[in-house]
């Protein structure tokens, strides 16, 4: 049947554009996402009201319940059940909220902040700690944003670092680090995709891991975003509305905009213990990190082919990320409970704190559910495929790396997902390289990775950005608006570097010029910095 979408495929752009436009204008994320979902549902169902309502219900149900699959003869192929990925992420958030609240009740959060303040004498130390932890906690972006946020927030609060600055540092060191590291959930996923593409195009002489490592220097956005985050942490460079947040934090002690509802986890709703221990925060976080990584390896190994033997990379490729996160969070919460109980806290106070902590995550979970919902609708609209086919085979080979970087950025910005963009764009980029210049294969694949992370950073419907807001206890739209200038800056430098590489073929020259531009802008930013980082 002919539909509006088949006749006018460009209409598939309207729902994400509506959601993004409403979010930027109204600053009401859930309302904006709902608007995009409703418009997308109407387009998918050709504006038939009954079918549209049923589609919205089915889409909402599919977020938590997977339908059974049958073959053409009606035989059951796969039984339905809980959509474990989504449900386990929600459980992880609830458990992490409870754990954070329990640590606050025990006084561990305050004790850790006091200990850190004795050793960290400047705001710079607190922001650098946040940025540098990306080189330690890089196994998964969700895990990074929430775990590092839990560790560093009490420290940055003590030094009056705005929650917007903390959210930026969490977000801009999460995906950029994960996408560069082979020993991460991102690295394993990308290696698996790239390995299949190399075989498809006859490049069997290069191992997938070797190809991944060779792609790292071409991932300009991830490299520049990380370096910019480190520079911002060290020199306190405040662009755009970040200046307002930072000045308010340091002059008035207001860590977030008081005119808006209090962000999740912004403050405790109970009296903290006066005899807390810093180890009550350090040990649970260590248990969270170590047990989660151990579960990554164990669940991945169990899902790998038995005859292949043990391999960490193979394990990470097949790992059950969300289940590992839940197990790690539960074990860490048990440890945090142990500290709280030994301090003599009553069961009533512990139960109250646990419920409040879990409840504090509900706004973030609601936004995440709506983001997943619009992601599902956009997938049915095939917005990504339309964007990809718009520009394929229209430019010279010299511009292809830049082309796929921009296209992947637009796609990730519109859909809010890096991984979904990888799945769509990597095969297209590989085909384009094979059809024009096979030597561009790795640079173009890397440009897709860079563009996807860039678009994800700039998008208000990105789940990674939502969880960074949650980890920092920051209003989500404040995080989006304050991060955007930094993302655009790193993205603009990446555009120059991809142009230079496309016309010279020299990654050293492209990287060198990009770094020189970044350094010059950092120096200029330092000269204009309105707030001293030494305070």
N, C-alpha and C positions, 0 to 999 in steps of 0.2 A: 504494500500500500504506500502510495506517495504521501509523504508528510512534509511539514514545513522544513524540518531539518535536512531531509534528503534533497529538497529543492534549494534551500538556502543554508548550506552548512555553516556559514559565517555566524548564524544565529547562536551557535554553540558557545560563542564568546560572551554572550550577554549575561548569563547567570553569574560567572565569576566576576565580570566587570561590575555588575550591580552590587554584589556582595562587597567587593573591594571599595567601590565608590561610597556606598552607604557607611562602611566602617570608618573611612577617613573623614566623612562629613559629620555623621552622627556620633561617632566614637562609641557606639553601642554594638558590640561584636555579635552577640547572639541574635539581635534583631536583624542585623545585616546578613548574617549567614542564613537565617530563616528566609529572608527575602530572596536570596540567591537560590535556595533549595526549591522554593515554591515556583519561581519562574522556570528553573530547570525542569521541574516535574511537569509543568504545563507544556513545555516544548517537547519533552520526550513523549508525552501522551496526546500531542496535537490539540491541546487546549480542551480536551473532553473532561468535564468536571469529575464525573464518577471514577474514571480510570486514573485521573490525577490523584484523587484522594487515596485510592487503593495503593497506588505506586508510592506515595509518601509514607503510608503505613508500613508497606512491605520494606521500604528502604530503612525506616527507623528500626523495625524488628530485626532486619539483617545485621544491624550493628552489634547485636548481642546474641542472635540465634541464627545458626546456619541451616538452611533448608536441606531436606533430603534430595538426593539426585537419583533419577531413574533413566533407564535407556528407552529407546523408541517403543519397545514391547511392554513397557511398564514395570520392568524388573528393577528392584532396588540396587543401585550401584554404591551409594554411600549414605549412611544414616545421618539424619540431622542432629543438631546438638548446639551447645553453647559456642559462640564465636570466641574461641579461647584467647586469641591475640588481644582483642578489644577488652574482653572481660578481665583478663589478667593485668592489663595496663591500669584499668580502673582500680582493681584490688591493690596493685602496687602503690598507686597514689594514695589510697585510703590508709594503707599500712604505714607508708612513709610519713603522712600527716600525723598519724597517731604516735609514731616513734619520735618525731620532732617535738610534739607536745609533751610526751613523757620525759624527754631529756630536759625540756624547759622546766617542767614541774620539779625535777630532781635538783635543779640549780646547776646542772652540768653545762648548759649553754652559757650562762652568765660566768661560771667559773672559767670556762675555756676562753671566753672573751677577755676576762681579766688577766689570765696568764699570757694570752697572746699580746695584750696591750703592753705588758711589761717587757716583752721581747721585741715587739713591733712598735717603733717609736714615731712613725710618720704615717700619714694616709697612704703615701706611696707604697709602704710595706704591705698594707692591707689589700690594695688593689693589685699589686704584683703577685701576692699570694694567690689571689683568685685566678689571675691569668696563667700563672706558672703551673697550677694544679692540672691544667689541660694536658701537660706532658706526663702526668701520672695516671689520671683517670680518663682514659681515652677509649675504653672498650665499647662504649655505646653513648650516643648523644643524649638520649633520654636520661640515662644513668648519670652522665656527667652533669647535666643541668640541675638535676634534683639533689644529687649527693654533694657536689661542690657547693651548691647554694646553701645546703644545710650546715656545712662546715664553716663557710666564710661569712655568712650573713651576720652572725653575732659579732664578728670582728669588724666588718665594714660598718655596722651600726655604731659601734663604739667610736669609730673615727669619723662619723657623720658623712659617710659616703652614701649618696642617694641610691635608692632602690633601682632607679632607672639605669644608673651607671653599673650597678651590680648585674642587672639583667643583661645589659649589653656585653659585659665581659664574659658572662656565662654562655650566652648564645654565640658570640663570635670566636669562642675557643672550643666549642663543642663539635659541630659538624665539620668545620675546617680541619680540626685535628683528626677526627675519626676518618675523614675521607682520604687522608694522607697515610694512615697507618694500616698496614696489612693485618696486624693482630688486633682487629676490631670487628664488630658485627658489620660495619660498613665495608671494611676492606675485604672480608670474606665474601660478602654479597657481590661486590664489584669484580673480584677475581673470578668468581664463578661465571658472571656474565661475559667478561672479557675473554675468558678461556674458550667459551662456546663460539664467540665471534671470530677468534683467531683460527679455530678449526674450520669454521664455515668458509673463510676466505683464504684457506690454504697456507696460513702462516704458522705451521706446526713446528717450525724450528725454534720458536720462542715459547718458553714455559709461561703460563699465566702469571705466576708470581713475579718472574723477571719483567714481564710486560708492565705489571702494576708499578713496580719500582721505577721502571724507565719512564712511566707517565707522570711521576711526581713533579719533576721540574716544569712540566707544561701546565700544571694545575695552578695557574697564576692567581686566581681569586682566592683560593684557600691559603696560599702562601702570603699574599698581601694582607688578607683579612687578619691572619694570625699576627703578622708583624705590626699591623696597625693597632690591634688590641693591646699588644705588649707596649707599644709607644704611648697609647692612651693611658694605660695603667701607670707607666713610669712618669710621663710628663703632664698628666692631667689635662689632656686636650679635649675641650668641650665644644662640640659643634651644634649649631641649631638650638633646639629646645633643651638640649642637655645642659646648657649654661644655666637655664632657669632652675632646673632640678638641683644642680650642684650648688648654686648660690643659696637657694632656699635651705638646703640641707646644712650648709656650713654656717650661715648667718642666723637661721632661726631654729636649727635642729630638727626640721621637718623632713623626714626621709622620703615621703611621698606626698602627693598633692592632697591637702586636707579637704579640698572641695569635692573630692570623689569618695565613693564608698571605700572603706578600709580593705586593702588587698588581703587575700588569703594568707594567713600566718603572719600578719603584720605585727601582732602583739598578743601576748598571753592574756587569757581571761581568768587567770587564777594566780594565787600567790606562790612565788617560787620558793623552793627550799633554801635556807640560808647556809646550809653546810654541803653544798654541791661540790663535786670533784670534776676537774677537767677531763679525767679519764672516763667519766660517764658519758662524754660525747665522743672522745677519740676512739675508745674501744668499739662501741657500736658501729661507727663509720668504717673502721678497719674491718670488722666482721662483715659489714655490708659489701665492701669492695672485694675482699678476698673470697667470700663465699659465693658472691655473684659470678666472679670470674671462674671459680672452680665449677660452678654449675654450667656456665657457658661451655666449658671443655667437656664436662661429663655428659650433658644432654646432647651435645654435638657428636661426641664419639659414639653414643648409643644409637644415634640416627644414621651414622656413616656405614658404608659397606664393610662387613666384617673382614673380608679378605684383604682390604686395603691397609690394614694395620693402623697403628695410632699415629695421628698427625694433628698438631695444634691447629694448623690452617684448615685442614679438612673438618676438624671439630667445630671451629668457628663458622665455617661455611654452612654447616647443618644444625647449628645450635638453636635451641628454643629460648630466644631472648627473653620473652615476657615471663615464662615460667621461672627462669633463672633469677630475674629481677624480684619476683614475688618471694621465692625461697630465701634469697639474700636479705630482703627487707624483713621477713618474718623472723629470721635468726637474729638480725641486728636488733629488732624490737624486743625480743626475749632478753638479750643482753642488757638493753637499756632498762627494761623492767626490773632485772636483777639488781641493778644499781639503785633504782628508786625504792625497791622493797627493803634493801639492806639499810636504807636511810630512815626507815621507820614510817614511811608515808602510808596512810590508811588506804584500804581497798576502795573506799568511796571516792577519795580524791584522785586516785589513779584511774578509776573507771571514768570519772568526770573528765579528766584531762584527755584520756584516750578518745572519748566520744567527740570532744571539742576539736581535737586534732584531725580526726577523720572528717568531721563536718566542715572544717576549714578548707578542705580540698574540693568540696562540692561545686563551687563556682568554676574552678578550672576544669573539672570533669564535664560540666555542662557545656562549656565552650568547646572542649575536645570532641564531645559527641556531635555537636553541630558541625564542627570542622570535618569530622569523618563523614557526616551525612552529605555535605556538599561535595566532598571528594568522590563519593560514590555516584552522585548525580552527574558530576562533570565527567566521570569515566563513562557513564551511559551516553552522555552527549557526544563523546569522542572528541572533546575539545583539543586534546593533545595531538591527536592524529591530524586534525584539520590544520593546526599551526604548523606541523611538520611538513605537510604537503604543500603549504602555501609558497615556500621558498626553495624547495628542493630543485637542484639543477638550474638555478637562475643566476649564479655568480661564478666568477673565475676561481680556480683552485687556490689562489693566494688569499682569497677572502673567506675560504671555507672554515678555518678554525674560528675566526671571529663570528661567522654566521651561526655556527652551531652553539657557540657560547651565548649569543644573544637569544637565540631561539629556545635553548634550554632554560635560560633565565626567565623568559616570558612564560614558558610552560610551567615552571615551578612556582612562579609568582601567582599565576592564575589558578593552579591546582593545589598549592600549599604542600606539595610533597616532592622531596628530592628523589626518593627511591622510585616513585612512579615515573618521574621524568627519566631516570636512568633506564628503566625498563622499556620506555617508548623510544627515547632518543639515541641510545647507544647503538642499537641495530641500524637505525637510519644513518647515523654518522659513519658507521663502518661501511655501509653500502655506498655512501657518497665518496668515501676515500677510495674504496676498491674500484669505483667507476671512473675516478679521475687520476689520482696519484696515490698509490699504495703506501708511499713513504709518509703520507699524512695520517695514516691509520691511528697511531698512538697519540699524536698531538690532538687530533679531532676527538678521540674518545675522552681524553683528559679535559678538553674544552667543554664537553658535555657535563662532566663532573663539576667543573668550576662554575658553569652557568647555572646548574641545578642548585648548588649551594647558595649562589648569589640570589637567585629568585626566591629561594626558601627564606633567606635572611630578610628580604624586603617585604615578604607577604604577611599580612595580618592573619591569614587563615592557616599559617604553617603550624603543625603540631609541635615541632621543635621550639618555635618561638613561644608558643603557649606554655610549654613546660619550663622554658627559661623564665618567663614571667612568674610562674608558680614557684620555681626554686628561689627566686629573688624576692618573693612576696611583693610584686610590683603590679600596678594596673597594666593590663595587657596592651591597651592602645597607647599608653605612655611609653611602654617599651618599644612598640612598633615605630612610633614617631621619633623617638630619640635615637634609635638604631639606624634608621633609614639614611641619614647623611653619611654615616660611616660606611654603610654597605654601598651606597652610590659612589663614594670616594674610591674604595677598593675596586669596585666594578669598573669605574672609569679608567683607572690605571690599567686594569686587565685588558680593556678594549685596546688601549695603546700597545700593550705588549703583544696581543694577538695579531694586531696589524703589522707590527715590526717583524714578528716571526713569519707571518704569511709571505712577506715580500723579501725577507733576507734568508729565511731558513735557519737562522741562528738563535737557539734558545738562550744562549749566554747573553747575546746582545739584547734580546727581548726582556729577559729577567733583569739585566743590569740597568736598562733604561727605566723599567718599572720601579726598581728599587731607588734609583736616583730621584725620580719624581716623588715617590713616597717620602724619601728623606727630606727633600726640599719642602714638601707640604707639612711635614712634622715640625721642621724648624720654624716655618711661618706660624704654625699653630701654637708653638711654644711662646713665640713672641706676643701672640694675641691672647694667651691664656688668662682668663679673668680671675682665676682662683689659684692660690698657691698650693701645691701638692705637699709641701713640707709641713703644713699646719697640723 
